[in-house]
Amino acid sequence: MKRLNPAAMLMLVPTHLLLLAVIAIPSFYVFWLSLNESTYGTGLTFVGFDNYWTVLTNPYFWRSALNTLIVVNAIVYIEMAIAIGMAALFIGGVRYPKVMFAIILMPYAISEVVGVLVWKIMLNPGSGVLSRTIEAMGFGMVNWSVSPPLALGVVTLISIWHHLPFTFLLIYAGMLAVPKSLYEASRIDGATGWQEFWRITMPLTIPAILISLIFRFVFAFRLFSEVWLLTGGGPARLTEVLALYLYQSAFRYGDFGVASATGWLMVIGSLLVASVYLWAMHRRMLKGND
């Protein structure tokens, strides 16, 4: 067994101290805050797990959780399918690859707030260029501001548009790592392009796909800007998601204990989702080492 190098361990101390300062200590403080009743201008009053009970018995929380579950799954899997298709096209060869690459990465260079506001203007019922185009095509006026399902659909569209470059880069890097010799051998055996994709590209890209799924589920679970800037959770809090429910609890209603409890429930939820994909990735790694 290889012994640890004390000098190397010493060089890692600043990194561990930084993680302790910006992640561990604030997390433990938020957990402590979730066990107390707290609002503006008052001290802490220990109430145990009452805040968690308050959150779990609140119908608005469960509506937010359902909205989050639907939107996050739609975002992640639709985005993943598009990213895989785009990466496969690039691997197969596209015209003007540098220009196309720049176009694909462009949304990720735009501020999230700016991007959402531009989409909101373009989709403004009656005056937005996209809304007027859809109406001119004979589909009628799309008034997403009064339709919760349509509003959540717009949120999904904007989130996919903004974060697709990140997922594409991970999948594309995974496909580039597939040995070219495998494709050459498959062509000698008479394999078609589809057979190469399903028998070589996809199986060997699974680790990159799993990593992408973990990142996107965790990031999408914190969905906030799109909903806040587009609908504000309305109408009647029907488009509220968990991050917005937390924000409303903390800064509109001043209940920091309930907001902290919501935050920890979100952490537990995202860890449970991530653990499924981490377990799948671990099993695949063990299988590959056999």
C-alpha positions in Angstrom: 0.0 0.0 0.0 1.4 3.4 -1.0 2.1 5.7 1.9 0.7 9.2 1.9 3.2 12.0 1.3 3.1 14.4 4.2 4.2 17.3 2.0 1.5 16.7 -0.5 -1.1 16.5 2.3 0.2 19.8 3.7 -0.3 21.4 0.4 -4.0 20.3 0.4 -4.7 22.0 3.7 -5.5 25.5 2.2 -8.0 23.9 -0.1 -9.7 22.0 2.7 -9.8 25.1 4.9 -11.4 27.0 2.0 -14.1 24.2 1.5 -14.6 24.2 5.3 -15.1 28.0 5.3 -17.4 28.4 2.3 -19.4 25.1 2.3 -19.2 23.1 5.6 -19.6 25.9 8.2 -22.5 27.7 6.3 -24.2 24.3 5.8 -24.1 23.4 9.5 -25.3 26.9 10.4 -28.3 26.6 8.0 -29.1 23.2 9.6 -29.0 24.8 13.0 -31.2 27.7 11.8 -33.7 25.1 10.4 -34.1 23.9 14.0 -35.0 27.3 15.3 -37.7 29.9 14.8 -36.2 33.1 13.4 -37.4 36.2 11.6 -36.3 39.8 11.0 -35.0 41.5 14.2 -35.5 38.6 16.6 -33.3 36.0 18.2 -33.3 32.3 17.7 -35.9 30.1 19.5 -35.2 26.4 19.4 -38.2 24.5 18.0 -36.6 21.2 17.0 -38.0 19.7 13.8 -41.2 21.8 13.8 -40.0 23.7 10.8 -39.6 20.5 8.8 -43.1 19.5 9.8 -44.4 22.9 8.8 -42.8 22.6 5.4 -43.9 19.0 4.8 -47.6 19.8 5.7 -47.7 22.9 3.5 -49.6 22.3 0.2 -47.6 25.0 -1.5 -44.4 23.0 -0.8 -45.8 19.9 -2.4 -47.1 21.9 -5.4 -43.6 23.4 -5.8 -42.0 20.0 -5.4 -44.3 18.5 -8.1 -43.6 21.4 -10.5 -39.8 21.0 -9.8 -40.0 17.3 -10.5 -41.8 17.7 -13.8 -39.7 20.6 -15.0 -36.4 19.1 -13.9 -37.0 15.8 -15.6 -38.2 17.5 -18.8 -35.2 19.7 -18.8 -32.6 17.0 -18.1 -33.8 14.3 -20.5 -34.8 16.5 -23.4 -31.5 18.4 -23.1 -29.6 15.1 -22.9 -31.2 13.8 -26.0 -30.5 16.9 -28.0 -26.9 17.1 -26.7 -26.2 13.4 -27.7 -27.7 14.1 -31.2 -25.6 17.2 -31.7 -22.4 15.6 -30.4 -23.0 12.6 -32.8 -23.4 15.1 -35.7 -20.1 16.8 -34.8 -18.3 13.5 -34.5 -19.7 12.5 -38.0 -18.5 15.8 -39.4 -20.4 19.1 -40.1 -19.7 21.9 -42.4 -17.9 24.9 -40.9 -17.3 23.2 -37.5 -15.6 26.2 -35.8 -18.5 28.5 -36.7 -21.1 25.9 -35.6 -19.2 25.3 -32.4 -19.2 29.0 -31.6 -23.0 29.2 -32.3 -23.7 26.3 -30.0 -21.6 27.8 -27.2 -23.1 31.3 -27.5 -26.0 30.9 -25.1 -23.7 29.8 -22.3 -21.8 33.1 -22.7 -24.9 35.2 -22.1 -26.0 36.1 -18.6 -28.8 34.0 -17.3 -30.9 37.1 -16.3 -30.3 38.7 -19.7 -31.2 35.6 -21.6 -34.5 35.1 -19.7 -35.5 38.7 -20.1 -34.8 38.5 -23.9 -37.0 35.4 -24.2 -39.7 37.1 -22.1 -39.7 40.1 -24.5 -39.8 37.8 -27.6 -42.6 35.7 -26.1 -44.6 38.7 -24.8 -48.3 38.0 -25.9 -49.4 40.3 -28.6 -46.1 42.2 -29.2 -43.2 39.7 -28.9 -41.7 38.6 -32.2 -42.0 34.9 -31.4 -45.6 35.3 -30.2 -46.6 37.2 -33.4 -44.8 34.6 -35.6 -46.7 31.8 -33.9 -50.0 33.7 -34.3 -49.2 34.4 -37.9 -48.7 30.6 -38.5 -52.3 30.1 -37.4 -51.8 28.7 -33.9 -53.5 31.7 -32.2 -52.2 33.9 -29.5 -50.0 32.0 -27.0 -50.7 33.7 -23.7 -48.3 31.7 -21.4 -48.6 34.2 -18.6 -52.1 32.9 -17.6 -51.5 29.2 -18.3 -49.3 27.5 -15.7 -48.5 24.4 -17.9 -47.6 26.6 -20.8 -45.5 28.9 -18.5 -43.6 25.9 -17.1 -43.1 24.7 -20.7 -41.5 28.1 -21.5 -39.3 27.8 -18.4 -38.2 24.4 -19.6 -37.4 25.7 -23.1 -35.3 28.6 -21.8 -33.4 26.4 -19.3 -32.6 23.9 -22.1 -31.5 26.7 -24.4 -29.2 28.3 -21.8 -27.5 25.1 -20.4 -27.4 22.9 -23.5 -23.8 24.0 -24.4 -22.6 22.6 -21.0 -24.2 19.2 -21.6 -23.0 19.2 -25.2 -19.4 19.8 -24.2 -19.4 16.9 -21.8 -21.0 14.4 -24.2 -18.9 15.6 -27.1 -15.7 15.1 -25.0 -16.9 11.6 -24.1 -17.4 10.7 -27.8 -14.1 12.1 -28.8 -12.4 9.8 -26.2 -13.8 6.7 -28.0 -10.8 5.0 -29.8 -10.9 5.5 -33.6 -9.5 2.0 -34.0 -12.9 0.6 -32.9 -14.7 2.4 -35.8 -12.1 1.2 -38.3 -12.5 -2.4 -37.2 -16.3 -2.1 -37.3 -16.2 -0.7 -40.9 -14.0 -3.7 -41.9 -16.7 -6.0 -40.5 -19.4 -4.1 -42.5 -21.1 -2.2 -39.7 -23.4 0.6 -40.7 -23.4 4.1 -39.2 -26.3 3.3 -36.9 -24.7 0.1 -35.7 -21.5 2.0 -34.9 -23.5 4.6 -33.0 -25.5 2.1 -30.9 -22.9 -0.6 -30.5 -19.7 1.5 -30.0 -20.4 5.2 -29.5 -23.3 5.0 -27.0 -21.9 2.3 -24.7 -18.5 3.9 -24.4 -20.1 7.4 -23.8 -22.2 6.2 -20.9 -19.7 7.5 -18.2 -19.8 11.0 -19.8 -23.6 10.7 -20.0 -23.9 9.7 -16.3 -21.6 12.6 -15.2 -23.8 15.0 -17.3 -26.9 13.7 -15.7 -25.5 14.2 -12.2 -24.5 17.8 -12.9 -27.7 18.7 -14.7 -30.0 17.2 -12.1 -28.2 19.0 -9.3 -28.1 22.3 -11.2 -31.7 22.0 -12.5 -32.9 21.2 -9.1 -32.0 24.7 -8.0 -34.0 26.3 -10.9 -34.9 29.8 -9.9 -34.0 32.7 -12.3 -36.2 31.4 -15.1 -39.3 31.1 -13.0 -38.7 34.2 -10.9 -38.1 36.5 -13.9 -40.8 34.9 -16.1 -43.8 34.3 -13.9 -42.7 35.2 -10.3 -44.4 31.9 -9.3 -47.8 33.1 -10.5 -50.6 33.0 -11.2 -51.6 32.1 -7.7 -48.3 30.4 -7.0 -49.1 27.7 -9.6 -45.7 27.9 -11.3 -43.7 28.0 -8.1 -40.7 25.7 -7.8 -38.8 24.7 -4.7 -36.1 27.3 -5.0 -38.7 30.0 -5.4 -40.7 28.6 -2.4 -37.5 28.9 -0.3 -37.0 32.5 -1.5 -40.6 33.4 -0.7 -40.4 31.8 2.8 -37.2 33.7 3.6 -37.6 37.1 2.1 -41.3 37.7 1.6 -42.6 36.0 4.7 -39.5 36.4 6.8 -39.5 32.8 8.1 -35.8 31.9 8.0 -36.3 28.6 9.9 -38.8 27.3 7.4 -36.6 28.5 4.5 -33.6 26.7 6.0 -35.6 23.5 6.5 -36.7 23.8 2.8 -33.0 24.2 1.8 -32.0 21.1 3.6 -34.8 19.1 2.1 -33.7 20.2 -1.3 -30.1 19.1 -0.5 -31.4 15.7 0.6 -33.5 15.4 -2.5 -30.7 16.3 -4.9 -28.3 13.9 -3.0 -30.8 11.1 -3.4 -31.1 11.7 -7.2 -27.3 12.1 -7.6 -26.6 8.9 -5.6 -28.7 6.8 -8.1 -26.4 7.9 -11.0 -23.3 7.7 -8.8 -24.2 4.1 -7.9 -24.8 3.3 -11.6 -21.4 4.8 -12.5 -19.7 2.9 -9.7 -21.3 -0.4 -10.9 -20.1 0.3 -14.5 -16.6 1.1 -13.3 -16.5 -2.2 -11.3 -17.8 -4.1 -14.3 -15.2 -2.6 -16.5 -12.4 -3.7 -14.1 -13.5 -7.3 -14.0 
